[in-house]
């Protein structure tokens, strides 16, 4: 298992695209290595420190999802990444 404290940031994956089924809500994410993972898998990876520049948030309904690490730069938010509709 990877450990965020011992793994260098440059070795971590990053989110490069948001996958959607309805055009609005994320159903998965494409990572910098080209792999497409579900929201649940991405949340697990983020909790294990395997994806950089994201945090896990929770909806009012208790569903977990990824958000960009909060900062003053809106250009690096996940909502500004390319979105692709899954069929």
SELORO-314938 format. One record per atom (N, C-alpha, C): residue in one letter; x, y, z; atom name; residue number from 1. Coordinates in steps of 0.001 Angstrom, whole numbers, plus 500000, padded with zeros to 6 digits. Each point is the difference from the previous one (the first is absolute). Example, Ala and Ser with C-alpha at 12.3 -4.5 7.8 and 13.67 -1.06 7.14 Angstrom:
[atom 'a' [513190 494310 507800] 'N' 1]
[atom 'a' [499110 501190 500000] 'CA' 1]
[atom 'a' [500900 501200 500000] 'C' 1]
[atom 's' [499650 501050 499280] 'N' 2]
[atom 's' [500820 501190 500060] 'CA' 2]
[atom 's' [499230 501090 500730] 'C' 2]
This chain:
[atom 'x' [500834 498819 500000] 'N' 1]
[atom 'x' [499166 501181 500000] 'CA' 1]
[atom 'x' [500881 501248 500000] 'C' 1]
[atom 'x' [499623 500971 499204] 'N' 2]
[atom 'x' [500777 501231 499912] 'CA' 2]
[atom 'x' [499701 500882 501196] 'C' 2]
[atom 'x' [500992 500728 500437] 'N' 3]
[atom 'x' [499862 500875 501149] 'CA' 3]
[atom 'x' [500337 501416 499568] 'C' 3]
[atom 'x' [499077 500946 500223] 'N' 4]
[atom 'x' [500199 501375 499554] 'CA' 4]
[atom 'x' [501174 500669 500691] 'C' 4]
[atom 'x' [500396 499516 501170] 'N' 5]
[atom 'x' [501102 500622 500716] 'CA' 5]
[atom 'x' [501355 499584 499439] 'C' 5]
[atom 'x' [500044 498836 499358] 'N' 6]
[atom 'x' [501275 499520 499483] 'CA' 6]
[atom 'x' [500091 500097 498487] 'C' 6]
[atom 'x' [498887 500242 499332] 'N' 7]
[atom 'x' [500006 500054 498546] 'CA' 7]
[atom 'x' [500174 501440 499529] 'C' 7]
[atom 'x' [500866 500211 499030] 'N' 8]
[atom 'x' [500228 501341 499478] 'CA' 8]
[atom 'x' [498810 500457 499185] 'C' 8]
[atom 'x' [499696 501296 500056] 'N' 9]
[atom 'x' [498870 500571 499288] 'CA' 9]
[atom 'x' [500086 499752 498497] 'C' 9]
[atom 'x' [501190 500009 499446] 'N' 10]
[atom 'x' [500151 499824 498552] 'CA' 10]
[atom 'x' [499603 498604 499548] 'C' 10]
[atom 'x' [499957 499023 500917] 'N' 11]
[atom 'x' [499604 498639 499660] 'CA' 11]
[atom 'x' [498502 499780 500113] 'C' 11]
[atom 'x' [499272 500971 500495] 'N' 12]
[atom 'x' [498572 499865 500185] 'CA' 12]
[atom 'x' [499256 500287 498708] 'C' 12]
[atom 'x' [498843 499381 499866] 'N' 13]
[atom 'x' [499137 500283 498849] 'CA' 13]
[atom 'x' [499268 501308 500251] 'C' 13]
[atom 'x' [499518 500605 498923] 'N' 14]
[atom 'x' [499146 501174 500115] 'CA' 14]
[atom 'x' [498774 499770 499126] 'C' 14]
[atom 'x' [498932 500705 500305] 'N' 15]
[atom 'x' [498776 499899 499208] 'CA' 15]
[atom 'x' [500162 500880 498765] 'C' 15]
[atom 'x' [499746 499429 498820] 'N' 16]
[atom 'x' [500139 500752 498754] 'CA' 16]
[atom 'x' [498667 500226 499289] 'C' 16]
[atom 'x' [498974 499213 500373] 'N' 17]
[atom 'x' [498689 500138 499359] 'CA' 17]
[atom 'x' [498936 499467 500950] 'C' 17]
[atom 'x' [498829 500626 499956] 'N' 18]
[atom 'x' [498867 499550 500803] 'CA' 18]
[atom 'x' [499041 499259 499076] 'C' 18]
[atom 'x' [499658 498774 500368] 'N' 19]
[atom 'x' [499059 499201 499231] 'CA' 19]
[atom 'x' [498609 500197 500598] 'C' 19]
[atom 'x' [498973 500165 499140] 'N' 20]
[atom 'x' [498630 500185 500479] 'CA' 20]
[atom 'x' [499053 499073 499241] 'C' 20]
[atom 'x' [498888 499685 500618] 'N' 21]
[atom 'x' [498958 499228 499316] 'CA' 21]
[atom 'x' [498857 500905 499602] 'C' 21]
[atom 'x' [499770 501030 500773] 'N' 22]
[atom 'x' [498880 500895 499736] 'CA' 22]
[atom 'x' [500457 501387 499560] 'C' 22]
[atom 'x' [501297 500167 499802] 'N' 23]
[atom 'x' [500519 501297 499604] 'CA' 23]
[atom 'x' [500210 500958 501147] 'C' 23]
[atom 'x' [499616 499611 501212] 'N' 24]
[atom 'x' [500118 500907 501135] 'CA' 24]
[atom 'x' [500828 499427 501145] 'C' 24]
[atom 'x' [499644 498805 500453] 'N' 25]
[atom 'x' [500665 499418 501161] 'CA' 25]
[atom 'x' [501075 499006 499582] 'C' 25]
[atom 'x' [501106 500007 500722] 'N' 26]
[atom 'x' [501111 499099 499684] 'CA' 26]
[atom 'x' [499596 498549 500234] 'C' 26]
[atom 'x' [500340 499164 499020] 'N' 27]
[atom 'x' [499808 498556 500157] 'CA' 27]
[atom 'x' [501356 499313 500098] 'C' 27]
[atom 'x' [501054 500745 499685] 'N' 28]
[atom 'x' [501349 499473 500066] 'CA' 28]
[atom 'x' [500989 501075 499594] 'C' 28]
[atom 'x' [501264 499614 499981] 'N' 29]
[atom 'x' [501060 500951 499678] 'CA' 29]
[atom 'x' [501053 499317 499140] 'C' 29]
[atom 'x' [500554 500743 499052] 'N' 30]
[atom 'x' [501154 499506 499261] 'CA' 30]
[atom 'x' [501240 500541 500692] 'C' 30]
[atom 'x' [500962 499116 500233] 'N' 31]
[atom 'x' [501227 500380 500697] 'CA' 31]
[atom 'x' [501126 500270 499020] 'C' 31]
[atom 'x' [501069 500576 500497] 'N' 32]
[atom 'x' [501135 500388 499154] 'CA' 32]
[atom 'x' [500673 498807 499326] 'C' 32]
[atom 'x' [499770 498796 500504] 'N' 33]
[atom 'x' [500560 498806 499350] 'CA' 33]
[atom 'x' [499056 499433 498945] 'C' 33]
[atom 'x' [498857 500675 499753] 'N' 34]
[atom 'x' [499037 499563 499000] 'CA' 34]
[atom 'x' [498916 499086 500538] 'C' 34]
[atom 'x' [500149 499536 501228] 'N' 35]
[atom 'x' [499017 499101 500603] 'CA' 35]
[atom 'x' [498734 500779 500356] 'C' 35]
[atom 'x' [498841 499395 499737] 'N' 36]
[atom 'x' [498723 500567 500412] 'CA' 36]
[atom 'x' [499513 499209 501202] 'C' 36]
[atom 'x' [499708 500717 501085] 'N' 37]
[atom 'x' [499558 499355 501237] 'CA' 37]
[atom 'x' [498649 500570 500415] 'C' 37]
[atom 'x' [499223 499192 500721] 'N' 38]
[atom 'x' [498708 500448 500520] 'CA' 38]
[atom 'x' [500221 501030 501104] 'C' 38]
[atom 'x' [498932 500667 500368] 'N' 39]
[atom 'x' [500086 500947 501116] 'CA' 39]
[atom 'x' [500433 499263 501265] 'C' 39]
[atom 'x' [499420 498830 500249] 'N' 40]
[atom 'x' [500355 499242 501207] 'CA' 40]
[atom 'x' [501480 499625 500018] 'C' 40]
[atom 'x' [500522 499554 498855] 'N' 41]
[atom 'x' [501417 499633 499922] 'CA' 41]
[atom 'x' [500880 501238 500173] 'C' 41]
[atom 'x' [499611 501113 499400] 'N' 42]
[atom 'x' [500776 501239 500138] 'CA' 42]
[atom 'x' [500006 500477 501453] 'C' 42]
[atom 'x' [498872 499880 500668] 'N' 43]
[atom 'x' [499930 500385 501419] 'CA' 43]
[atom 'x' [500946 499125 500809] 'C' 43]
[atom 'x' [499980 498688 499756] 'N' 44]
[atom 'x' [500903 499100 500712] 'CA' 44]
[atom 'x' [501449 500381 499743] 'C' 44]
[atom 'x' [500330 500267 498731] 'N' 45]
[atom 'x' [501371 500374 499647] 'CA' 45]
[atom 'x' [500402 501312 500670] 'C' 45]
[atom 'x' [499095 500975 500011] 'N' 46]
[atom 'x' [500305 501288 500635] 'CA' 46]
[atom 'x' [500228 499831 501497] 'C' 46]
[atom 'x' [499191 499179 500643] 'N' 47]
[atom 'x' [500172 499749 501435] 'CA' 47]
[atom 'x' [501335 499320 500287] 'C' 47]
[atom 'x' [500489 499218 499035] 'N' 48]
[atom 'x' [501291 499326 500146] 'CA' 48]
[atom 'x' [501169 500862 499539] 'C' 48]
[atom 'x' [499717 501241 499601] 'N' 49]
[atom 'x' [501056 500905 499568] 'CA' 49]
[atom 'x' [500549 499690 498628] 'C' 49]
[atom 'x' [499211 499355 499129] 'N' 50]
[atom 'x' [500465 499596 498682] 'CA' 50]
[atom 'x' [499657 501001 498900] 'C' 50]
[atom 'x' [499180 501010 500301] 'N' 51]
[atom 'x' [499636 501036 499036] 'CA' 51]
[atom 'x' [500352 501340 500610] 'C' 51]
[atom 'x' [500732 500819 499246] 'N' 52]
[atom 'x' [500422 501290 500550] 'CA' 52]
[atom 'x' [498983 501099 499702] 'C' 52]
[atom 'x' [500048 501021 500816] 'N' 53]
[atom 'x' [499227 501230 499847] 'CA' 53]
[atom 'x' [498492 499823 500105] 'C' 53]
[atom 'x' [499542 498958 500731] 'N' 54]
[atom 'x' [498573 499819 500241] 'CA' 54]
[atom 'x' [499761 499675 501472] 'C' 54]
[atom 'x' [498773 500261 500440] 'N' 55]
[atom 'x' [499542 499609 501328] 'CA' 55]
[atom 'x' [498673 499281 499824] 'C' 55]
[atom 'x' [499627 499204 500977] 'N' 56]
[atom 'x' [498721 499301 499977] 'CA' 56]
[atom 'x' [498977 500845 500737] 'C' 56]
[atom 'x' [498876 500250 499342] 'N' 57]
[atom 'x' [498894 500730 500615] 'CA' 57]
[atom 'x' [498794 499083 500062] 'C' 57]
[atom 'x' [498985 500430 500758] 'N' 58]
[atom 'x' [498800 499197 500186] 'CA' 58]
[atom 'x' [498779 500855 499681] 'C' 58]
[atom 'x' [499070 499437 499205] 'N' 59]
[atom 'x' [498751 500702 499690] 'CA' 59]
[atom 'x' [499077 499966 501216] 'C' 59]
[atom 'x' [498923 500738 499929] 'N' 60]
[atom 'x' [499000 499980 501068] 'CA' 60]
[atom 'x' [499410 498605 500187] 'C' 60]
[atom 'x' [500007 499221 498912] 'N' 61]
[atom 'x' [499467 498631 500062] 'CA' 61]
[atom 'x' [501016 498998 500510] 'C' 61]
[atom 'x' [501221 500463 500274] 'N' 62]
[atom 'x' [501028 499115 500525] 'CA' 62]
[atom 'x' [500874 499344 498947] 'C' 62]
[atom 'x' [499814 500371 498725] 'N' 63]
[atom 'x' [500830 499449 498928] 'CA' 63]
[atom 'x' [501339 500726 499947] 'C' 63]
[atom 'x' [501078 499242 499871] 'N' 64]
[atom 'x' [501332 500589 499920] 'CA' 64]
[atom 'x' [500375 500256 498540] 'C' 64]
[atom 'x' [500757 501067 499788] 'N' 65]
[atom 'x' [500462 500367 498665] 'CA' 65]
[atom 'x' [501288 500805 500129] 'C' 65]
[atom 'x' [500665 500234 498869] 'N' 66]
[atom 'x' [501244 500776 500007] 'CA' 66]
[atom 'x' [499734 501470 499751] 'C' 66]
[atom 'x' [500808 500822 500644] 'N' 67]
[atom 'x' [500044 501443 499740] 'CA' 67]
[atom 'x' [501464 500385 499877] 'C' 67]
[atom 'x' [500256 501054 499294] 'N' 68]
[atom 'x' [501362 500528 499932] 'CA' 68]
[atom 'x' [500401 500504 501381] 'C' 68]
[atom 'x' [501275 499901 500308] 'N' 69]
[atom 'x' [500494 500556 501250] 'CA' 69]
[atom 'x' [499711 501496 499991] 'C' 69]
[atom 'x' [499336 500510 501027] 'N' 70]
[atom 'x' [499636 501420 500016] 'CA' 70]
[atom 'x' [501227 500917 499929] 'C' 70]
[atom 'x' [499920 500962 499094] 'N' 71]
[atom 'x' [501003 501054 499892] 'CA' 71]
[atom 'x' [499334 501200 499333] 'C' 71]
[atom 'x' [500749 501025 499712] 'N' 72]
[atom 'x' [499437 501210 499400] 'CA' 72]
[atom 'x' [500000 499966 498482] 'C' 72]
[atom 'x' [500344 498871 499387] 'N' 73]
[atom 'x' [500102 499886 498553] 'CA' 73]
[atom 'x' [498861 499135 499461] 'C' 73]
[atom 'x' [498969 500641 499443] 'N' 74]
[atom 'x' [498858 499255 499478] 'CA' 74]
[atom 'x' [500330 499230 498725] 'C' 74]
[atom 'x' [501078 500354 499329] 'N' 75]
[atom 'x' [500328 499342 498731] 'CA' 75]
[atom 'x' [500394 498542 500181] 'C' 75]
[atom 'x' [500376 499590 501221] 'N' 76]
[atom 'x' [500402 498615 500210] 'CA' 76]
[atom 'x' [498896 499165 500657] 'C' 76]
[atom 'x' [498777 500524 500033] 'N' 77]
[atom 'x' [498891 499251 500578] 'CA' 77]
[atom 'x' [499567 498873 499061] 'C' 77]
[atom 'x' [499512 498907 500572] 'N' 78]
[atom 'x' [499540 498876 499184] 'CA' 78]
[atom 'x' [498886 500429 499045] 'C' 78]
[atom 'x' [499201 500968 500395] 'N' 79]
[atom 'x' [498913 500461 499128] 'CA' 79]
[atom 'x' [500519 500676 498738] 'C' 79]
[atom 'x' [501252 500423 499998] 'N' 80]
[atom 'x' [500593 500626 498821] 'CA' 80]
[atom 'x' [500741 499016 499105] 'C' 80]
[atom 'x' [500083 498729 500414] 'N' 81]
[atom 'x' [500634 498979 499166] 'CA' 81]
[atom 'x' [499031 499587 498891] 'C' 81]
[atom 'x' [500527 499376 498943] 'N' 82]
[atom 'x' [499099 499473 498971] 'CA' 82]
[atom 'x' [499035 498974 500616] 'C' 82]
[atom 'x' [498779 500007 499514] 'N' 83]
[atom 'x' [498994 499028 500411] 'CA' 83]
[atom 'x' [499649 499145 498789] 'C' 83]
[atom 'x' [499803 498710 500239] 'N' 84]
[atom 'x' [499618 499099 498919] 'CA' 84]
[atom 'x' [498828 499169 500454] 'C' 84]
[atom 'x' [498963 499974 499180] 'N' 85]
[atom 'x' [498804 499237 500342] 'CA' 85]
[atom 'x' [500213 498543 499665] 'C' 85]
[atom 'x' [499739 499134 500982] 'N' 86]
[atom 'x' [500069 498555 499804] 'CA' 86]
[atom 'x' [498653 499510 499510] 'C' 86]
[atom 'x' [500001 498967 499181] 'N' 87]
[atom 'x' [498735 499457 499499] 'CA' 87]
[atom 'x' [499733 498632 500541] 'C' 87]
